[in-house]
């Protein structure tokens, strides 16, 4: 009887262990490179997703998977290789439309950052896009980047033609754009930058701001948004709320302790160009630009609709978000 009791007790422990292991869910989150991913680096290092999942009585482990580019992220989310991933506002809206009415439709789970973007110039007489000559070249990271859409929005506002400057735009890496802008070589007269490259470029006395993303959008603009399929959100309705709370706690750390946030960033992305003190200064400059709220979705959707990129324009930003975001101060 004693042997049987010991065997039954061991079986109970084994079953409990197996049940616990089976109950734990791995939430696979896509990440890329750059300062925009700072909240996710903090979530990973401090296990904030696990913390807020536990508070919601969920047994969750977050894993972070490095991906490159919006197409790879979209494919990975659609295939289930990852559960959610970062999208720019334009790719998110395109994916939302492509899956409309299907379980594969992409919805916003959480904002990540409204990273400020700045159009920089290198000539004293340039103060706005209206001062750029037809021969002047304008550098952007890619021809589908948020910077490109902001430039088109401003062109529409200033010239009445959204594509007025398109022939002047060239895709360049941040490093090459900064070098070209500082040297004034190759006809490069402007560069649409993002932190920390904005701050690096502004070290040169002749480089100055021409335009900011907040001026174009009349407010904040989401640079990155976490997206997941509708089927995933429907099957795990508590997970988006967990992600939102984790992102917001990371945003509070960035705001309250820029030094620690900068150290975490440089641990994930060591730099030979910018040291800890300089990165802390950059983070301090943008400390209010992180969190779960999404900004400017409706404005970008309307622009895409006007120019044939969205067949169906959402009537409100609420159409493209998970239920967890519906009561947020998004736009």
N, C-alpha and C positions, 0 to 999 in steps of 0.2 A: 504493500500500500504506500509505504514511504517513497519507494522508487517511482511508483505511478504518479504520486503527487508531485515529485520533483520533475517528472517528464511533462506533466500537464502545465506546471508553472513555467517551465522553459518554453513550452509551446505558446503559452499566452504572451510571454515576452517577445518571442520571435514574431508572432502575428502582429503585435502592437508596433514593433519596429518596422515590419514590412508595410503596414498600413500607413504609418507616418511617412515613410519614404515615398510611397505611392502617392500620398496626398500632396506632397510638395510639388509646386509647379515652377518650372523655369520660364520666366518671362524674358524672351530674347529681344534685345533692343539694339537697333542699328545706330552706329555713330560714324562720324567722318573725322576730318582734321580741321583745326582752327579754333579760334577763341570762342566762336559761337557754341561750341560743344562743352564749354566750361561747366554748366550746370550738370551735365551728364557725367563728367569726370568726378564731380563732387558726389553725385548720387552713387557712383560706383565705389569710390574710396570710403565713404562714410556709411555705405549700405542703407541709404535712405529709403529705397524702394522696399526693402525687407522690413525696415522700421515701421513704415506706414501700413504695410500689408499686415503685419502682426497686430497693429492697433485695430485693423478691420477684420481680425480673426481669419486671416488668410495665411497659408503657409507658402510663401513665395520666395524664390531666389531669382535675382536679376542677373542676366549675363549680357555682356556688351560685345557687339560684333562689328568690326571695322569694315566699312564699305566705301566705295568711291562713286560719287555721282548720282544724280536723281534717277536715272534709268535703272541702275543696279539696285538701288534702294527700293524702287517701285516693284521691280521683279521679285526681289527677295520677300517683300511683304505679301505680294500676290500669291507667291508659291508656298508661303508658310515657312520659308527658311528663317525668317525672323517674324516676330509678332507685331512689331511696330518699328517705325523708323522716321528720321528727320526729313521733312520736305520743305522746300521753299514754298511761298504762297502760290505761285503760278503752277508748279508741278502738282501741288496738292489739289488745286482746283481742277486741273486737267484730269487727274486720277479720279476725283469725285465724279466728274462728268462721264468718264469712260465706263465707270461701273454703276452708273445710275440705275436703280431698280434691281440691282443684283447684290447677292451677299458679298461680292468682292469689292463693292464700292468703298473707297477710302474716305474716312472721316477724321477730323482733327480730334486727337485725344488730349493734347495739351500744347500750349505755347512753350517755346524754349527761350527765344531771345528776340528782342526788337533792336538788334545791333545797329547802331547809327552808321549810315553810309554817307561819304562826303565826296563830292566832285571837286578835285583840286586842280588849280591852274598854275602856270609858271611864268605868266607875262603880266607886267604891272597894269596894262590897260584892260585886262580881262576881269570882269566882276560878275558876269552871269553867262549863261549859254548864248545869249544874244550877242555877246562880244566875240564869239569864236568865228574865225574866218573859214570859208569853205574848204581851204587846204589844210586846216588844222586837224590833227588826228586826236581821237579820244580813246583812251585805253579802258577796257573793262575786263574782268577775269575770264568770262566766257560770253558768247553771244546770246546765251539764254539765262544769264545771271540776273538776280534782282536788280543789279545796277543798270542793266540794259532796259528793263521795264521802267525804272524810274526816269531814265533819260528820255524814253519815249513819252511818258506822261508829262514831263516838263516841256518837251518839244510841242506836244499838243496844246499845252497851256500858253506857251509863249508865241509859237508860230502858227498855231491852228493846224499843224501837220505833225502827226505823231512820228512819222518816219523821216522827218526833215534832216536829221543828223546821222541817219543810218549808214550812209556811205563813208562817213568819217570815222566810224567806230572800228577799232581793231581789238582782237582778243590777245591779251598779254598776261603773263604771270605777274604777280604782285612785285616780285623782285625786279623784273625787267621793266615794268611800268615805272617804278620809283627811279631806277637808274636813268631811263629815258627822259623822265620829267625833270629830274635834277640837271641832267646834261643838256636838256633842250635839243636833243638829237632826233633825227628822223621825222621832224615835223610834229612831234608829240607835244601838244599844248595842254592836255587835260587828262586826268586819270580818276576814275570813280573808285574810291578806296573803301576799305573797311578796317577796323581796329585789329591788330596793332599797327597795320601798315600806314594808316592815316597819320599816326603820331610819328612814325619813322620818317615819312616823307616831309612832314612839317618841320623837321630839324633843319632843313635847308631854308635859308631866309627868303628866297624868291618864290617858294611854294606857298600858296594861300588858298583858302576855301572859296569856291564859287557857288556851291549849292549843297544843301543837306537833304537827306531823305525826309526829315520832318517837315521841311519847307515844301517839298513836292507833295507830300501826303497830308499836309495840314495836321500833323500829329505823328504818333508812333506808327511803325510799320513792321510787321512780323518778318524777320529774316529767316527764322527756322520754326517749324511747327511739327510736333510729333503726330504721325498719322498711323492708323490701323484700319483693317477691313471692318465693315459693318458686322460681318459674321463673327469676328473675334470679339468685338465690343458687346454684341448681343449675348454671346456665350459666357462672357466674363464681365458683367456690368460693373463690378466693384473695382476692377483693375484700373480703368481710366482715372477714377477718383484718387486711387493710391498714387498713380503717376503724377497727377496734378499737385498733390500735397508734397511729394518728394521734390519736384521741380521748384515749388515755392519755398521749401526749406533751404534748398541750395541757393536760391535767389537771395534769401535773407542773409545767408552766410556771406555771399559776394558783397552785399550792401554793407554789412556790419564789420567784415574783416577782409578787406581787399588784399592784405598781405598774405593771409593764409590761402585765399582763393588763387592768388598769383602763384604761390608755391605749388599748389595742386596742379595748376595748368602746366607749369614748367616741368613738373615730374612726368606728366604724360607727353608733353611736346617740348623737349629741351631745345633751346635756341642759342645760336652763336651770334645773333644779331641784337638781342634784347635781354638784359640781365634782370635779376629779381626786382631791384628797385624800380627800374623802368617799367617792368610789367605791372608792378603794384600801382604805379601812377596811371597806367592805361586802364586797369581794372577800376580804379577809383573814378576815372572819368566817366565810365559807362556802368557804374554800379546799379543804376536804376533801370537797366535795360534787359532784365531777366525775369522770368516768371511764367506762370501757366496761362495768363491772359493772351488772347490773340488779337492783333490789331491790323486794320486796313484791308481785311478780307473782302468786304463788300466793294470798296473802292477799286481794288485790283480786278475783281470779277466783272464789274461794270465796264472797265477798260477793255478787258479781254472780249467781252460781249460786243462792244462797239466795233471791234476790229476782227471779228470772225473766229476768235480762238475758243470761245465758249458758245455752243449752240443754245444752251439753256443757262441763263444767268440766275443764280439763287436770289430770291426776293430778300433774304436776310442772311447774315453770317450764321444764324442759328441752324440753317439747313445743312451746313457742312461740318457740324461739330457733334461729338459724342454728348449724351445727356449730362455728363458730369460738368460740362462747360456752360450749360444753358443759362445758369445764373451768374456767370462771370461778367465783368464789365468790358466784354470784347466788342469789336466793331467790324 
